[in-house]
Amino acid sequence: MPQIRPIKDLRNTTEISELCHSNKEPIFITKNGYGDLVVMSIETYEREIAKVDLYKKLAEAELQIKNGELLLDAEDVFKELRNKYVRK
């Protein structure tokens, strides 16, 4: 459930930081009763950015499929990755 806090609560930085880290969710900050800011931990920010990046890549892949572009064989891709990164 999202946390919504008034901007005056930002004075207590330790509490806000602990909330961000314990809830692993953004905290929405209001000013005069309206949304103003979003505060989150670095971990949450990185997770959200990774999700956005994944969604963009999925949308690009769907567009490539729709446009009939040549697809790579998954077995070949994984074999190539294993050959490149797995130590023998």
C-alpha positions as CSV (number, residue, x, y, z in Angstrom):
1,M,0.0,0.0,0.0
2,P,1.5,3.4,-1.0
3,Q,2.7,5.7,1.8
4,I,1.4,9.3,1.4
5,R,3.1,11.8,3.7
6,P,2.9,15.6,4.0
7,I,6.0,17.6,3.0
8,K,6.7,18.6,6.6
9,D,7.5,14.9,7.3
10,L,10.7,15.4,5.2
11,R,12.2,17.1,8.3
12,N,12.6,13.7,9.8
13,T,15.0,12.3,7.3
14,T,15.8,9.2,9.3
15,E,12.2,8.1,9.5
16,I,11.6,8.7,5.8
17,S,14.8,6.8,4.9
18,E,13.8,3.9,7.2
19,L,10.3,3.8,5.6
20,C,11.8,3.8,2.1
21,H,14.1,0.9,2.9
22,S,11.7,-1.2,4.9
23,N,8.7,-0.8,2.6
24,K,10.7,-1.1,-0.6
25,E,8.2,1.2,-2.2
26,P,8.2,4.9,-3.1
27,I,6.7,7.4,-0.6
28,F,4.4,10.1,-2.1
29,I,4.9,13.5,-0.7
30,T,2.1,16.1,-0.7
31,K,2.2,19.8,-0.5
32,N,-1.0,21.7,0.4
33,G,-2.9,18.5,-0.1
34,Y,-1.6,17.8,-3.7
35,G,1.0,15.4,-4.9
36,D,4.4,17.1,-5.1
37,L,7.3,14.6,-4.8
38,V,8.2,10.9,-4.8
39,V,11.0,9.7,-2.5
40,M,12.4,6.2,-2.7
41,S,15.5,4.2,-1.8
42,I,18.3,3.7,-4.4
43,E,17.4,0.0,-4.5
44,T,13.7,0.8,-5.3
45,Y,14.8,3.3,-7.9
46,E,17.1,0.8,-9.6
47,R,14.4,-1.9,-9.5
48,E,11.9,0.5,-11.2
49,I,14.4,1.6,-13.8
50,A,15.2,-2.1,-14.6
51,K,11.4,-2.7,-15.0
52,V,11.1,0.2,-17.4
53,D,14.1,-1.0,-19.4
54,L,12.6,-4.5,-19.6
55,Y,9.2,-3.2,-20.7
56,K,11.0,-1.1,-23.4
57,K,12.9,-4.2,-24.6
58,L,9.8,-6.3,-24.7
59,A,7.9,-3.7,-26.7
60,E,10.8,-3.5,-29.1
61,A,10.8,-7.3,-29.5
62,E,7.1,-7.4,-30.1
63,L,7.5,-4.7,-32.8
64,Q,10.3,-6.7,-34.4
65,I,8.0,-9.8,-34.4
66,K,5.1,-7.8,-35.8
67,N,7.4,-6.4,-38.6
68,G,8.5,-10.0,-39.5
69,E,12.2,-9.4,-38.6
70,L,14.4,-12.5,-38.3
71,L,14.4,-14.1,-34.9
72,L,17.4,-15.6,-33.1
73,D,17.2,-19.3,-32.0
74,A,17.3,-19.3,-28.2
75,E,19.4,-22.5,-28.1
76,D,22.0,-20.9,-30.3
77,V,22.0,-17.7,-28.2
78,F,22.5,-19.6,-24.9
79,K,25.2,-21.8,-26.4
80,E,27.1,-18.7,-27.6
81,L,26.7,-17.1,-24.1
82,R,27.9,-20.2,-22.4
83,N,30.9,-20.4,-24.7
84,K,31.7,-16.8,-24.0
85,Y,31.2,-16.5,-20.3
86,V,31.4,-20.0,-18.7
87,R,34.9,-20.8,-17.5
88,K,36.2,-24.2,-18.4
